[in-house]
Amino acid sequence: MNPTPPVYDVFFSYHSEDRDSVTRLADACQARGLKVFLDRWYLTPGQDWQRALANALSHCRAVAICLGPHGMGTWQQREIGLALNRQANESYFPVIPVLLPGSDHMLPDFLSLNTWVDLRDGIDDVRQLDILINAIQHQPPGPDQVETVLQTVNPYRNLRYFREEDAPFFFGRDAFIDKLADAVQNHSFVGVVGASGSGKSSLVRAGLIPRLRQGLGGHVWEVVTLVPGDRPLRALAVALAPLLEPETPPGIRNLENIGILKDFLERGENELRDLVEEALQKQPGTDRLMLIVDQWEELYTLTADDEARDHFIDQLLEATTKARFSVVFTLRGDFYGHAINHRSLADRLHNHVVNLGPMTREELEDAIAKPAHAVRLSFEPGLMETILNDVGNEPGSLPLLEFAVTALWDAGKDGRLLHDAYLAMGRVQGAVANRAETIYNNLTSLEQEAVKRVFLRLVRLGETTEDTRRRAHFTEIGEASRELIGQLADARLLVTGRDEISGEETIEVAHEALIQNWSRLQGWLDEDREFLLWRQRLRGSMTIWQENAYKPGFFLLGAPLSEAERWFIERPDELDENERAFIHKSIRRARWRRNLTLMTSIVVAVVMTVLAGIAQVQTWRAEREERLARARLLVAQGQAEYEEKPLLGLRLALEGLAMLPPGDEKTKEFTVNVIRRLVKSGRLLKIGDGIHHAYAMNNNTHFILEHTNKQGEIYRFSDNERTVLLPRNIRGFHRGVIFNPDRSFFVVNYGDVQSEMRDSINGDLKIFLAGKVSNFHFSPDEGVFVVDYEHDQDELRRSDNGEVIAHLAGEVTGFDDVHFSP
């Protein structure tokens, strides 16, 4: 006989991202004498988690559903279903919603329950902990607790879509939910098409999915959702992985297995239809899988690889005809033409599309009034009528309406929404733009510049369609902007989250309604449209390079490289480190190819005729003269720009200086004098006098200063801040700082003692060297480099750690170039 399972006082159901808060809560309950089931305390790797959790849940006296800032996880949805089913059969069985710190949940599915525990002010709230303990022990909380929690529940979703758990507050779309449910019962591949802001995501997530949970069409559905992003097959692998590995604990992603699964799908080694059947077999009791692909337009805005996009679509189309598998996707109407360019997709969509139209006045009233009624909110007389008149029949007005009523709730008093507050915020059409403009105007000038940079990175310009929002990783924006982004997120203008694949923090504009209605942002986009469109193309090229294992054959070449070099010179501060590095590598690869071609030409020329060699020398001389002419032109431009734009003048002069021989006294004198004048004018602070020499770094955003009597320094152009203080005086009589030929790295000489190699992107220290350096060159693959010392034997070193591979025989004095055999 099997031993009787232990009986627990309470089972905690939670999203894995909220584990820290839930563990503290479980500790507090255990300290009060309760026996708590927390999966991390009792379940072990290798165990069948799904069966073990169901077994534990059936042997507990109560279930606490913990609702944190990360929504509900897939496993938590299953646990809630089991708990509510048990409560339906055992009416005395408590299912207790617990609001954790940071929760924005609206107590979905639990409005009919008597007990809520509100720990949003902290896990250590003794009064709320007492209410939880009483509820677990089947003691009522009293009517005051119900009223108190209701007053803190905002039933609106601001600029965000309604989720499955928000269904009790989703009103006004019953007719389209019925239409979509009917389409899903009759067809395995269905599109939901509508204008931006028409509520497509909410219709599918808060309308369709609850119908599926209720057994639509007589099926027991398993549901997964994804947003395609720039790698749709990987997003598909991430969505399927929990179903294919149900024994893996919640919150633990096996990235290696996800990568393998993505590769199988890519190469066709595993057909999606087979994976669907395997997933259903591992979910006992389910007989059909539904995949929701939200924001299908990302296949055309973010997926740069046409082959990957088509393969993703083909896999879905085939699986929905040969497996127990359905797909519903949402698509902005202005991208429908892109979708039907895929012939097989166009054929399947014929008569299988739900076109989501605008709401009627009655439906709009339901969408506003019924959520308010659920939490006992009231509207001041005449306010509802005013709001409905303002909305009218404007397309895409739903997010603006939700933003406005959310702001009304924020400004409400004693459970009533006020007319004066509505007028003050700018009504429906002006609320979101006014909020953005107010936040912007309260910032410092430096913060305003940062806001502009952030928003320009979060918008993807449409060339034949409207502009759309773009999800960015936090590393693109920079750690320095974290506090500012927090302010914008608190104001509901931005949304932060995590990449489901990498776990990295992400940021995006709360809704495209903000892009379309904030005139200042529109002005920024129009002003910089050419540059922003180019940067989008650059990101697409980077994505293809990354997806092809960073192979050199996917660097920029030809016209795209020339265009990248132009923007690199003109707008370096607006490129992030990864973008600059990709352009650097492309330039380096192009130069290596040119050098290789040139070497071949020289060999052939020598063999064929001496005259060809003479012609080549003349070509070299011409190229050198052209380089000198360009350098002097940059210096002249710097002189011309200095009076009006001192920093631009300095930048141009430094770039020209970098291209000239080190002994060019005229250029040196001009550049140093410019810096001195900037110091005296206050435009460059904290630098001081005694400047001996200046060097432009390769990214054109920083410059190096060599002082007569103090340590060398690296400064940033954009804000005049020192970013690196070098350890000693730079000493070298015009050779204090040496760049390799493509200027990706530089060496700082400190006299005849130890020198340093540093990265040209940010000045970071890379390798210590043994003496004063005259020159150095990297191999084409950057694996090794040769260093030419002024007074010591030259060396061949490894690039990653600086290890000396070989000492070169004799001294290769003053070399200009080094060639590496293939």
PEVENMO-V966263 format. One record per helix or strand of 3 or more residues. SS is the DSSP state (~ for helix, > for strand). FROM is the first residue (numbers start at 1). LEN is the number of residues. If there is no record, write none. Layout:
ss | from | len
SS | FROM | LEN
SS | FROM | LEN
This chain:
ss | from | len
> | 10 | 4
~ | 16 | 16
~ | 39 | 4
~ | 49 | 9
> | 62 | 6
~ | 74 | 16
> | 94 | 6
> | 116 | 3
~ | 126 | 11
~ | 143 | 9
~ | 164 | 6
~ | 174 | 13
> | 189 | 6
~ | 200 | 14
~ | 216 | 3
> | 221 | 7
~ | 232 | 13
~ | 255 | 13
~ | 272 | 10
> | 288 | 7
~ | 298 | 4
~ | 306 | 17
> | 325 | 8
~ | 333 | 8
~ | 343 | 7
> | 353 | 3
~ | 361 | 14
~ | 383 | 9
~ | 398 | 14
~ | 419 | 7
~ | 427 | 15
~ | 445 | 13
~ | 474 | 4
~ | 479 | 12
> | 494 | 5
> | 505 | 5
~ | 512 | 6
~ | 519 | 9
~ | 529 | 19
~ | 552 | 3
~ | 558 | 13
~ | 572 | 3
~ | 577 | 32
~ | 610 | 33
~ | 646 | 14
~ | 665 | 17
> | 691 | 6
> | 702 | 6
> | 713 | 4
> | 722 | 4
> | 737 | 3
> | 745 | 4
> | 755 | 5
> | 765 | 5
> | 773 | 6
> | 784 | 6
> | 795 | 4
> | 804 | 4
